[in-house]
Amino acid sequence: MKISRWLPALLLVGALPALAAVPDSCERVRSDIQQKIIGNGVAESAFTLDIVPNDQADQPGAQVVGHCANDTFKIIYTRTDSTQ
């Protein structure tokens, strides 16, 4: 009985390094997308890119422009200026 009580805790501890790697990979993808947008002539101050879980990707005025972490997170683009 003691083994079954500790098994979930050991599995969680073993999964922590994989969970810690998610933001780094997503940040690299976000950075690549940001550079492409800026390269297309959009000012850096004119938009934001946010990394959100899949279930939070449907936001008003935002567009999904990428995904990361085995498609568990989405990168959403939002315009911050209203001049264009």
RAHUHU-V596701 format. One line per field, one symbol per residue. ss: DSSP state (~ for helix, > for strand, _ for the rest). psi: psi as a letter, one per 20 degrees, with the letter a starting at -180 (. if undefined). burial: I if it has 9 or more other ideal C-beta (glycine too) atoms within 8 Angstrom, else O. A space follows every 50 residues. Layout:
BEGIN
ss->???
psi->???
burial->???
END
This chain:
BEGIN
ss->_~~~~~~~~~~~~~~~~~~~~~~~~~~~~~~~~~~~~~~____~~~>>>> >>>~~~_____>>>>>>>____>>>>>>>_____
psi->hhghhighghhghhighhhhighghhhggggggghgghhjjpqhiirqpq oqqhijinqpjqppirrrllkiqqpqpppiqji.
burial->OOOOOOOOOOOOOOOOOOOOOIOOIIIOIIOOIIOOIIOOOOOOOIIOIO IIOIOOIOIOOIOIOIIIIOOOIIIIIIIOOOOO
END
